[in-house]
Amino acid sequence: MLIINIKENESIDKALKRFKKKFEKTGVVKQLRRRGAFIKPSITRRTEMIRASYKQITYGNEEA
Protein backbone atom coordinates (compact mmCIF):
# COMPACT_ATOMS: atom_id res chain seq x y z
CA MET A 1 0.00 0.00 0.00
CA LEU A 2 1.39 3.35 -1.00
CA ILE A 3 1.32 6.15 1.53
CA ILE A 4 1.83 9.73 0.41
CA ASN A 5 2.19 12.32 3.14
CA ILE A 6 0.90 15.66 1.98
CA LYS A 7 3.18 18.42 3.14
CA GLU A 8 1.96 21.71 4.50
CA ASN A 9 0.93 24.17 1.77
CA GLU A 10 1.38 21.51 -0.91
CA SER A 11 -1.08 21.43 -3.76
CA ILE A 12 -3.05 18.33 -4.58
CA ASP A 13 -1.51 18.29 -8.05
CA LYS A 14 2.02 17.88 -6.68
CA ALA A 15 0.93 15.18 -4.24
CA LEU A 16 -0.85 13.34 -7.05
CA LYS A 17 2.28 13.59 -9.20
CA ARG A 18 4.38 12.08 -6.39
CA PHE A 19 1.82 9.29 -5.99
CA LYS A 20 1.90 8.52 -9.71
CA LYS A 21 5.72 8.32 -9.67
CA LYS A 22 5.72 5.95 -6.69
CA PHE A 23 3.00 3.83 -8.28
CA GLU A 24 4.92 3.62 -11.56
CA LYS A 25 8.09 2.51 -9.76
CA THR A 26 6.27 -0.40 -8.12
CA GLY A 27 5.58 -1.94 -11.55
CA VAL A 28 2.04 -3.04 -10.78
CA VAL A 29 0.65 -2.07 -14.17
CA LYS A 30 3.48 -3.81 -16.04
CA GLN A 31 2.92 -6.96 -14.04
CA LEU A 32 -0.83 -6.92 -14.70
CA ARG A 33 -0.28 -6.51 -18.43
CA ARG A 34 2.29 -9.30 -18.48
CA ARG A 35 -0.04 -11.66 -16.62
CA GLY A 36 -3.02 -10.72 -18.78
CA ALA A 37 -2.32 -13.34 -21.40
CA PHE A 38 -0.32 -16.55 -21.19
CA ILE A 39 2.74 -16.73 -23.43
CA LYS A 40 4.40 -20.06 -24.00
CA PRO A 41 8.00 -20.35 -22.75
CA SER A 42 9.21 -21.27 -26.23
CA ILE A 43 7.82 -18.01 -27.62
CA THR A 44 9.43 -15.95 -24.86
CA ARG A 45 12.78 -17.62 -25.57
CA ARG A 46 12.35 -16.95 -29.27
CA THR A 47 11.59 -13.26 -28.71
CA GLU A 48 14.60 -12.97 -26.38
CA MET A 49 16.82 -14.49 -29.07
CA ILE A 50 15.44 -12.12 -31.70
CA ARG A 51 16.06 -9.11 -29.41
CA ALA A 52 19.58 -10.30 -28.62
CA SER A 53 20.44 -10.76 -32.29
CA TYR A 54 19.04 -7.31 -33.08
CA LYS A 55 21.14 -5.74 -30.33
CA GLN A 56 24.20 -7.63 -31.54
CA ILE A 57 23.72 -6.40 -35.08
CA THR A 58 22.94 -2.84 -34.01
CA TYR A 59 25.43 -2.28 -31.20
CA GLY A 60 27.91 -5.13 -31.58
CA ASN A 61 29.93 -3.71 -34.45
CA GLU A 62 30.80 -0.41 -32.80
CA GLU A 63 34.48 0.36 -32.40
CA ALA A 64 35.50 2.42 -29.39
N, C-alpha and C positions, 0 to 999 in steps of 0.2 A: 504494500500500500504506500503510495506516495504522499508525503506530507510537505506542504509548502507553507512556510510561515510568512505571512504578509507583514512587511515592515511598516513602521509608522510613516505616514504620508506617502505611501506607495500606491500607485494607481493599480486598478484591477488589470489593466492591459499588460503591465510589466509582470505582475504575478502570474497571469495566464501564460505569458511567454516563457517564464521560468519553468512552469509546470509542463508545457509542451516540450521543452528541451529535455527535462528529466525523463518524461515519458518516452521520448524518442530514443534516449540512451538505453532504456531497459530492453528494447527490442521486442516488445510484446506484439506489435503489429506485424513485424517480419515473421515472427514465429507462427502467428495465426495464418498468415498467407502461405507459409511453407507447409503447414499441416493441413491446409484446406483440401489438397488433392494428393493422393498417394502416387509416388513416382517410384518405379521399379529401381532397385539398386544398379542393375546393368545400365539403365539409361543415365543415372547420375554419374556413373563411372565414365560413360561415353562422353557426356557433356564436359566433365573435368578434363578428359584427354583432349577434346577439341579446343577448350580454352587454353590448355597448356601449350598445345602446338601453335595456336595463334600468338600467344605471348612469346614463344620461342622465335617464331618468324619475325614478329614485329620488333622485339627488344633484344633478341639474342645476337644479332649481327652488328651491334654497335661497338665501335672501338673507342676506348677512353682516351 
